[in-house]
């Protein structure tokens, strides 16, 4: 039998802790199994605290004198790679957001603002409910050329009357 009740599950990150927490709530504490489980859980918690503390000590020691450590050049290379990977991730995320926005804009074309029906291109009224649809091309003032919102009767720039 392995050192602990859950064998290698501790290597799976939080899964061993989750299963251990569930088992602790199910297994009575006054049984030999419960005592073993509690002792193993306490030991795992203390070992985790030790690792975190040693990591913090190591970071502080390195930051005080980076060149004293033979791993300094390797750490710098890893940090450069992290920065490059983060930049790649940021670019991919921005590209994904752009693609999603383009897809949403394409999906919105011809969609009725009233009932949501997807109408074919060029239709001026919704084929489902009859609501007037805005044209896809922006309208401009016949007098000054300013861009107009759909349904505008008078230009906000020059006041000229517009044909609706």
N, C-alpha and C positions, 0 to 999 in steps of 0.2 A: 504494500500500500504506500502511496506517496506521502510526503511530509504533511500535507494538509488534506482535509476532507474533500477539497475540490481539485486536487491534482494540479494540472497545468492551467487551470482556468484563470489564474492570476495573470498569466501572460496575455490574456485577451483584453487587457485594460480594465474597464469598470465592470465587465460581465461577472467576474469572480466576486467583486464587492456586492453587486446586486443580488446574485444568488446567495451569497453569504448572509446578506441582510434579510432575505426572505427566509432562509433556513433558520436564522437566529430568532425570527418571530414565530416560527412553527415549532422548532425543537425546544422542549422545556429546558430552562437554564440549570435545573438541579440534577439533570441526568448526566452520565459520563459523556454522552455525545454533545450535550449542550455546553458542558464545561470545556470540552475540547474545542468546540466551534468558537466559543467566546475567547478562549486563549489564542487561537489561531487568528481571529479577527483583530484582537488587540495587538498581537505581534505584527501583523500586516500593516496596521495603522501606524505603529511606531516606526517600522522600517520605511514607510512612505515619508513620514516626517523627517527621518534622518536623511534620506535621499534629497529631499527638497532643501534642507539646511545645508548639506554639503555642496549642492549645486549653487546655492546663494553665496557660500563662502568662496567657492571657486571663481565665480563671476567677479566678486569683489577683489580677490587677489590678482586676477588677470587684469582688471581695469586699473589697478594701482601701478602695474609695470608690465605692459603687454609684451615688450621685447625680451623679457626675462624667460618667456615660455617658448620652448622649441616648436610648439604647435601654432604659434602666432601667424606664420605665413599661411598655414592651412586654414586657420580660422578666417583670415582676411579673404582668401579665395572662396570659402563657403559663403561668407557674407556677400561677396560680389555676385555669386551665383543665386543667392536668395533675392538680391535686388533685381537681377535679371528675370528670375522666375516671377517675382511680384509684378514687374512691368509687363511681362507676357500675360499674366493673369488679368491685369487691369485692362490691357488691350482687348483680350478675348471677351471680357465682361462688357466692355463698351461696345464691341462689335455685336455681341448677343443682344444687348439692349437696343441698339440701332436696328437690328434685324427684326426684333419684336415690334418696335415702333412702326417700321415700314409695313410689316404684316398687318398690324392693327389698322393702319391708315388705308391699306389696300382693302381690307375686309370692310371698313366703314364706307368705302365708295359705293354709292347706290343704295345704301342701307337707309331705310326710312327712319327719321328721328322720332316719329310718333309710335309706330308699331314694331319697328326693327326688321321688317321684311327686306330681304336682299333683292333689289330690283336690277334688271339688266342695264348696261351702260346706255346712256342717251335718253332714258325715260325721264320725263319731267314731273310726272305724278306717280305716287306709289300705286302699284298694281294691286295691293292688298286693301289699302284704306283710303286712297285718293289724296293723301297729303301732298302738297307741292314739295318737290325735291329741289334742293339747291344745286345749281350747276357746278361741275367740277372745276371749271375755269373761273378765276377771280374776275369780278366786274370792275371796270374803271370808269371814272367820271367822264362824261362826254365833253366836258368843258376844260377841266384842268388835268385830267388823267390820274387823279388820286384813286387808290384802291378803295372799293366800296364793299361794305358788308352786304350779304344777300338781303334783298327786299328794301334796300335804301331808296327813298324817294327824293331826297335832297342831299347833295354832296356836303360833307362836313368841312371840306376845305374851301370851297368857293360858293356854296349855296345854290348851285345850279340844279334845276329840276331834272330828275332822271326818269327814264322809262323803266317801269318795273316788269 
